[in-house]
Amino acid sequence: MQKHLSTRPYFAAPFISRLTRTASVVALAAALLFQPAVGSAQGLFSPAVTVNDSVVTNYELQQRARFLALLREPGDPLEKAREDLIEDRLKLEVLAQAGIDPTDEEVTAGMTELAGRANLSLQEFLNVLRENGVDPQTLRDFSRVGIAWRGYVGSRYIGQARPSEEEIDRAMGLSGSGGVEVLLSELIMPINAQNAPQVEEVAQQVAQMNTTAAFSQAATQFSAARTRENGGRLPWMPLTNLPPQLQQVVLELSPGEVTAPIPLDNAVALFQMRDLRESAGSAPRYAAIEYAAYYIPGGRTPEALAAAQKLTGQIDTCDDLYGVALGQDPSVLDRATLAPSEIPQDIAIELAKLDPGETSTALTRNNGQTLVVLMMCGRTAEVNAEASREAVANALTQQRLGAFADSLLEQLKADARIDIK
């Protein structure tokens, strides 16, 4: 499954896991969490919030909270629903002034796309909502505001957001004075014949996540990479550090979006885009990458991992591994200098995180029976001419549109009269 900038949703994609199987459980929880504070119809439809001259009723608040709970949005559903509905009212004021109102067909298309991200048809999705006490109008309102707001932001700011040719050159490193850096989170799960069904199921669920909190929780629970200790979060890295086949995929993600599951040797990987920025330094494309791999029997057993930890504490450069391997079978050590496109994808992904002299013990070989101590030896750079100009331009445009939208919304909040009952 590949995500394209041209078909991004007008709102964030939710994470919905086996809705039909858990409908009764969620319905019970929602019933307990979101009982009306006032039992009468008058109380249910009385104001919960006023935003300038608009009213958010208790009913709308509870409906949105049920909806967000069903989507498994992190945080308190009532607080999140209140904040979202306040923002919706402010957006609707601006949209009304601009005369923007999407057609019923556009709204239905947005609803259908949202349902598809839960692997359901629109009718199946609506049935699940009804079973959990969510009126279909709640979904329609959610979609209508999202579609109209994206259209408004695009029409108002596209001229300012679209990068110049010089800015694209700089982002691609062609001018020698700049580049694109990405802030990713990762989740890497070992896979074998025994756990394949479970791993594939988890991977498909994670691919639907759209919040950093949800992805971080999943990475902490399921990932085998060292980054699981901080929720899968990787530091800022130049886009060109990534394998060429992954660069295009990452560029097509909006913040919060997750890649489709990426099959590796004995593992499955998923990456979430947290942010993207233009950097002041150059971002070269690499003509060749040199690395070394030392193999330890035992896979990810405690004994093998302890041996790997001891080894990494004793070496500073790839040359040091020759002394470690001295007298052993030559197959215990590999050293290679390859073009990025020729490097196995799982190795390339690990190398992207490493500086020269750094190591990784995330990989295995021989069906998980051999642990790989991978070391980055060095990179040979050349001008980055391969990245798609269109993909880079779209990524920069989307990033800037998001920043303009956030700034506008904060200003609207600052100027508004908001009264929470």
C-alpha positions as CSV (number, residue, x, y, z in Angstrom):
1,M,0.0,0.0,0.0
2,Q,1.5,3.3,-1.0
3,K,0.4,6.7,0.2
4,H,0.3,9.6,-2.3
5,L,0.3,13.3,-1.6
6,S,-2.3,13.8,-4.2
7,T,-4.8,11.6,-2.4
8,R,-4.1,12.5,1.2
9,P,-7.2,12.7,3.4
10,Y,-8.7,16.0,4.5
11,F,-8.4,14.8,8.1
12,A,-6.1,12.5,9.9
13,A,-6.6,8.8,9.5
14,P,-7.7,7.0,12.6
15,F,-6.5,3.8,14.1
16,I,-9.5,1.4,14.4
17,S,-8.8,-2.2,15.4
18,R,-11.3,-4.9,14.8
19,L,-14.3,-2.6,15.3
20,T,-16.9,-5.2,14.8
21,R,-15.4,-7.6,17.2
22,T,-15.0,-5.0,20.0
23,A,-18.2,-3.1,19.4
24,S,-20.1,-4.3,22.5
25,V,-17.1,-3.6,24.7
26,V,-16.6,0.0,23.3
27,A,-20.4,0.6,23.5
28,L,-20.4,-0.4,27.2
29,A,-17.4,1.8,28.0
30,A,-18.9,4.7,26.0
31,A,-22.2,4.4,27.9
32,L,-20.4,4.5,31.2
33,L,-18.0,7.4,30.2
34,F,-20.4,9.6,28.4
35,Q,-23.7,9.5,30.2
36,P,-25.5,12.8,30.0
37,A,-24.7,15.1,32.9
38,V,-28.4,16.0,32.8
39,G,-30.9,13.4,32.0
40,S,-33.5,15.5,30.3
41,A,-33.6,16.4,26.6
42,Q,-33.3,20.0,27.6
43,G,-30.1,19.4,29.4
44,L,-28.7,17.2,26.6
45,F,-29.2,19.9,24.0
46,S,-28.3,22.8,26.2
47,P,-25.0,24.7,25.5
48,A,-21.7,23.0,26.6
49,V,-19.6,25.7,25.0
50,T,-20.2,28.9,23.2
51,V,-17.7,30.2,20.6
52,N,-18.5,33.8,19.6
53,D,-22.1,33.5,18.5
54,S,-22.0,29.7,17.9
55,V,-23.1,27.0,20.4
56,V,-21.8,23.5,21.0
57,T,-24.4,21.4,22.7
58,N,-23.9,18.7,25.3
59,Y,-25.2,16.2,22.7
60,E,-22.6,17.2,20.1
61,L,-19.9,17.1,22.7
62,Q,-20.9,13.6,23.8
63,Q,-21.3,12.4,20.2
64,R,-17.8,13.6,19.2
65,A,-16.3,12.1,22.4
66,R,-17.9,8.7,21.6
67,F,-16.6,9.0,18.0
68,L,-13.1,9.8,19.2
69,A,-13.2,7.0,21.8
70,L,-14.2,4.5,19.0
71,L,-11.3,5.8,16.9
72,R,-9.0,5.2,19.9
73,E,-7.7,8.7,19.9
74,P,-5.2,9.1,22.8
75,G,-6.0,11.3,25.8
76,D,-9.3,12.1,27.4
77,P,-12.1,11.8,24.8
78,L,-14.2,14.5,26.3
79,E,-11.4,17.0,26.5
80,K,-10.3,16.2,23.0
81,A,-13.9,16.5,21.7
82,R,-14.3,19.9,23.3
83,E,-11.1,21.2,21.8
84,D,-12.0,19.8,18.4
85,L,-15.5,21.3,18.4
86,I,-14.2,24.7,19.5
87,E,-11.8,24.6,16.6
88,D,-14.6,23.4,14.2
89,R,-16.8,26.4,15.1
90,L,-13.9,28.8,14.5
91,K,-13.2,27.1,11.1
92,L,-16.9,27.3,10.2
93,E,-17.0,31.0,10.8
94,V,-14.1,31.5,8.4
95,L,-15.5,29.1,5.8
96,A,-18.9,30.9,5.9
97,Q,-17.2,34.2,5.3
98,A,-15.3,32.7,2.4
99,G,-18.4,31.1,0.9
100,I,-16.9,27.6,1.0
101,D,-19.2,24.6,1.5
102,P,-18.3,21.2,0.1
103,T,-20.9,19.3,-1.9
104,D,-22.6,16.2,-0.5
105,E,-20.7,14.1,-2.9
106,E,-17.4,15.4,-1.7
107,V,-18.4,14.9,1.9
108,T,-19.5,11.3,1.2
109,A,-16.2,10.7,-0.6
110,G,-14.4,11.8,2.5
111,M,-16.5,9.6,4.7
112,T,-15.8,6.7,2.4
113,E,-12.1,7.3,2.6
114,L,-12.1,7.4,6.3
115,A,-14.1,4.1,6.4
116,G,-11.6,2.6,4.0
117,R,-8.7,3.3,6.4
118,A,-10.5,1.1,8.9
119,N,-10.8,-1.6,6.1
120,L,-14.6,-1.2,6.1
121,S,-17.1,0.0,3.5
122,L,-18.9,3.2,4.3
123,Q,-22.1,1.3,5.2
124,E,-20.1,-1.1,7.5
125,F,-18.5,1.9,9.1
126,L,-21.8,3.6,9.7
127,N,-23.2,0.4,11.2
128,V,-20.4,0.2,13.7
129,L,-20.9,3.8,14.6
130,R,-24.6,3.2,15.2
131,E,-23.9,0.1,17.3
132,N,-21.8,2.3,19.5
133,G,-24.2,5.1,19.9
134,V,-22.7,7.5,17.3
135,D,-25.1,9.2,15.0
136,P,-23.9,9.1,11.3
137,Q,-24.4,12.9,11.3
138,T,-21.4,13.1,13.6
139,L,-19.2,11.5,10.9
140,R,-20.7,13.7,8.2
141,D,-20.0,16.9,10.2
142,F,-16.5,15.7,11.0
143,S,-15.8,15.1,7.3
144,R,-17.5,18.3,6.1
145,V,-15.4,20.6,8.2
146,G,-12.2,18.7,7.4
147,I,-12.7,18.8,3.7
148,A,-13.7,22.5,3.6
149,W,-10.9,23.6,5.9
150,R,-8.2,21.9,3.8
151,G,-9.6,23.5,0.7
152,Y,-9.7,27.0,2.3
153,V,-6.1,26.7,3.6
154,G,-4.9,25.5,0.3
155,S,-6.6,28.3,-1.7
156,R,-5.4,31.0,0.8
157,Y,-1.8,30.0,1.3
158,I,-0.8,27.9,-1.6
159,G,1.1,30.8,-3.2
160,Q,3.1,31.4,-0.1
161,A,3.6,27.7,0.6
162,R,4.8,26.5,-2.8
163,P,8.6,26.4,-2.8
164,S,10.7,28.1,-5.5
165,E,13.0,26.2,-7.8
166,E,15.9,27.5,-5.7
167,E,14.3,26.2,-2.5
168,I,13.7,22.8,-4.1
169,D,17.4,22.7,-5.2
170,R,18.5,23.6,-1.7
171,A,16.2,21.0,-0.1
172,M,17.6,18.3,-2.5
173,G,21.2,19.4,-1.7
174,L,21.7,20.4,-5.4
175,S,22.9,23.9,-4.4
176,G,25.4,22.6,-1.8
177,S,23.8,24.8,0.8
178,G,20.8,22.9,2.2
179,G,18.7,19.8,2.4
180,V,15.7,18.0,3.8
181,E,15.8,16.4,7.2
182,V,13.1,14.1,8.5
183,L,12.1,13.2,12.1
184,L,10.8,9.6,12.1
185,S,9.7,6.9,14.6
186,E,10.3,3.2,13.8
187,L,8.8,-0.1,14.8
188,I,10.6,-3.2,13.7
189,M,9.2,-6.7,14.5
190,P,11.1,-10.0,14.0
191,I,9.0,-12.4,11.9
192,N,9.2,-16.2,11.4
193,A,6.9,-19.0,10.3
194,Q,5.5,-19.4,13.8
195,N,4.6,-15.7,14.6
196,A,3.9,-14.5,11.0
197,P,0.1,-14.2,11.4
198,Q,0.3,-12.3,14.6
199,V,3.1,-10.0,13.4
200,E,1.2,-9.3,10.1
201,E,-2.0,-8.4,12.1
202,V,-0.2,-6.0,14.4
203,A,1.6,-4.4,11.4
204,Q,-1.6,-3.8,9.6
205,Q,-3.1,-2.2,12.7
206,V,-0.1,0.0,13.3
207,A,-0.2,1.2,9.7
208,Q,-3.6,2.8,10.4
209,M,-2.3,4.9,13.3
210,N,-2.2,8.6,12.9
211,T,-0.9,9.9,16.3
212,T,2.6,9.8,17.7
213,A,1.2,8.7,21.1
214,A,-0.4,5.6,19.6
215,F,2.6,4.7,17.5
216,S,5.0,5.3,20.4
217,Q,2.9,3.0,22.6
218,A,2.9,0.3,19.9
219,A,6.7,0.6,19.4
220,T,7.3,0.3,23.1
221,Q,5.2,-2.9,23.2
222,F,6.1,-4.6,19.9
223,S,9.4,-3.2,18.5
224,A,12.7,-5.2,18.8
225,A,14.8,-2.1,17.9
226,R,16.7,-0.3,20.6
227,T,14.5,2.7,20.0
228,R,11.6,0.9,21.7
229,E,13.0,2.3,25.0
230,N,11.9,5.8,23.9
231,G,8.8,4.9,21.9
232,G,10.5,4.2,18.6
233,R,11.6,7.8,18.2
234,L,14.7,8.5,16.0
235,P,16.6,11.8,15.9
236,W,16.6,14.2,13.0
237,M,18.4,12.7,10.0
238,P,19.1,13.8,6.4
239,L,16.6,12.4,4.0
240,T,19.5,11.1,1.9
241,N,20.7,8.9,4.8
242,L,17.7,6.6,4.1
243,P,17.7,3.9,1.4
244,P,16.7,5.3,-2.0
245,Q,13.5,3.1,-2.0
246,L,12.4,4.5,1.3
247,Q,13.1,8.2,0.6
248,Q,10.2,8.5,-1.8
249,V,7.8,6.7,0.6
250,V,8.8,9.0,3.5
251,L,8.4,12.1,1.4
252,E,4.8,11.2,0.7
253,L,3.9,11.0,4.4
254,S,2.2,13.8,6.3
255,P,3.1,14.3,9.9
256,G,1.4,11.5,11.9
257,E,1.1,9.2,8.9
258,V,2.7,5.7,8.9
259,T,4.2,3.7,6.1
260,A,2.7,0.4,4.9
261,P,4.5,-2.6,6.5
262,I,7.9,-2.9,4.9
263,P,9.1,-6.5,4.6
264,L,12.7,-7.1,5.6
265,D,14.9,-10.1,6.1
266,N,13.4,-11.9,9.1
267,A,11.5,-8.7,10.1
268,V,8.7,-6.2,9.3
269,A,9.3,-2.4,9.7
270,L,7.0,0.5,9.9
271,F,7.9,4.2,10.0
272,Q,5.9,7.2,11.2
273,M,6.7,10.8,10.0
274,R,6.8,13.1,13.0
275,D,8.2,16.2,11.2
276,L,10.1,17.4,8.2
277,R,12.3,20.5,7.9
278,E,14.8,22.3,5.6
279,S,18.3,22.2,6.9
280,A,21.1,24.8,6.5
281,G,23.8,22.2,5.8
282,S,24.2,20.3,2.5
283,A,22.4,17.0,2.0
284,P,24.5,14.9,-0.4
285,R,23.4,11.8,-2.1
286,Y,25.8,8.9,-1.4
287,A,27.6,7.2,-4.2
288,A,28.7,4.3,-2.0
289,I,28.4,3.2,1.6
290,E,31.0,1.0,3.4
291,Y,29.9,-1.2,6.3
292,A,31.0,-4.3,8.1
293,A,28.9,-7.2,9.6
294,Y,30.1,-9.6,12.3
295,Y,28.0,-12.6,12.9
296,I,27.4,-14.1,16.4
297,P,25.6,-17.5,16.8
298,G,22.5,-17.6,18.9
299,G,20.3,-15.0,17.4
300,R,18.7,-12.7,20.0
301,T,19.3,-15.0,23.0
302,P,20.6,-13.3,26.1
303,E,24.0,-14.9,25.6
304,A,24.4,-13.7,22.0
305,L,23.2,-10.1,22.9
306,A,25.7,-10.0,25.9
307,A,28.5,-11.1,23.5
308,A,27.5,-8.4,21.1
309,Q,27.4,-5.7,23.8
310,K,30.9,-6.8,25.0
311,L,32.2,-6.7,21.4
312,T,30.8,-3.2,20.6
313,G,32.5,-1.9,23.7
314,Q,35.9,-3.1,22.4
315,I,35.8,-1.7,18.8
316,D,36.0,1.9,17.5
317,T,36.4,1.3,13.7
318,C,35.6,-1.3,11.2
319,D,39.3,-2.3,11.0
320,D,39.0,-3.4,14.6
321,L,36.7,-6.2,13.6
322,Y,39.6,-7.9,11.7
323,G,41.3,-8.5,15.0
324,V,38.1,-9.9,16.5
325,A,37.6,-12.3,13.6
326,L,41.3,-13.4,13.5
327,G,41.6,-17.2,13.5
328,Q,37.8,-17.7,13.0
329,D,36.0,-18.9,9.8
330,P,36.2,-16.1,7.2
331,S,32.4,-16.2,7.0
332,V,32.1,-14.7,10.4
333,L,32.9,-11.2,9.0
334,D,31.6,-9.4,5.9
335,R,32.8,-6.0,4.8
336,A,31.3,-4.3,1.7
337,T,31.3,-1.0,-0.2
338,L,28.1,-0.8,-2.2
339,A,25.9,1.8,-3.9
340,P,22.9,2.6,-1.7
341,S,20.5,0.8,-4.1
342,E,22.5,-2.4,-3.9
343,I,22.5,-2.7,-0.1
344,P,19.9,-5.1,1.4
345,Q,17.0,-3.0,2.7
346,D,17.2,-4.0,6.3
347,I,20.9,-3.3,6.5
348,A,20.3,0.1,4.6
349,I,17.7,1.1,7.1
350,E,20.0,0.4,10.1
351,L,22.9,2.1,8.4
352,A,20.8,5.3,7.9
353,K,20.8,5.7,11.7
354,L,24.5,5.3,12.2
355,D,27.5,7.6,11.9
356,P,30.9,6.1,11.1
357,G,32.1,3.9,13.9
358,E,28.6,3.3,15.4
359,T,27.0,-0.1,15.6
360,S,23.6,-1.8,15.5
361,T,22.5,-5.2,16.8
362,A,19.0,-5.0,15.5
363,L,19.3,-7.5,12.7
364,T,19.6,-11.3,12.5
365,R,20.3,-13.8,9.8
366,N,19.9,-17.6,9.3
367,N,16.2,-17.4,10.1
368,G,16.8,-15.6,13.4
369,Q,19.6,-17.9,14.6
370,T,22.5,-15.6,13.9
371,L,22.9,-12.1,15.4
372,V,24.4,-9.4,13.2
373,V,26.7,-6.7,14.7
374,L,26.5,-4.1,12.0
375,M,29.0,-1.2,11.8
376,M,29.1,1.9,9.7
377,C,32.5,2.4,8.1
378,G,31.9,5.4,6.0
379,R,29.9,7.1,3.2
380,T,31.1,8.5,-0.1
381,A,28.9,11.4,-1.2
382,E,27.9,12.8,-4.6
383,V,25.3,15.3,-5.6
384,N,21.8,14.3,-4.9
385,A,20.1,14.2,-8.4
386,E,17.8,11.3,-8.0
387,A,15.1,12.4,-5.5
388,S,11.9,13.4,-7.2
389,R,11.6,17.2,-7.5
390,E,7.8,16.9,-7.4
391,A,7.9,14.8,-4.3
392,V,10.2,17.2,-2.5
393,A,8.1,20.2,-3.6
394,N,4.9,18.5,-2.4
395,A,6.5,17.6,0.9
396,L,7.6,21.2,1.5
397,T,4.3,22.6,0.4
398,Q,2.3,20.4,2.8
399,Q,4.6,21.2,5.7
400,R,4.2,24.9,5.1
401,L,0.4,24.7,4.6
402,G,0.2,22.9,7.9
403,A,2.2,25.6,9.7
404,F,0.0,28.3,8.1
405,A,-3.1,26.5,9.2
406,D,-1.9,26.0,12.8
407,S,-0.9,29.7,13.0
408,L,-4.3,30.9,11.7
409,L,-6.2,28.6,14.1
410,E,-4.2,29.9,17.1
411,Q,-4.9,33.5,16.1
412,L,-8.6,32.7,15.7
413,K,-8.6,31.2,19.2
414,A,-6.8,34.2,20.7
415,D,-9.4,36.6,19.2
416,A,-12.5,34.5,20.0
417,R,-15.0,34.6,22.9
418,I,-15.0,31.1,24.2
419,D,-17.2,30.2,27.2
420,I,-17.0,26.6,28.5
421,K,-20.1,25.9,30.6
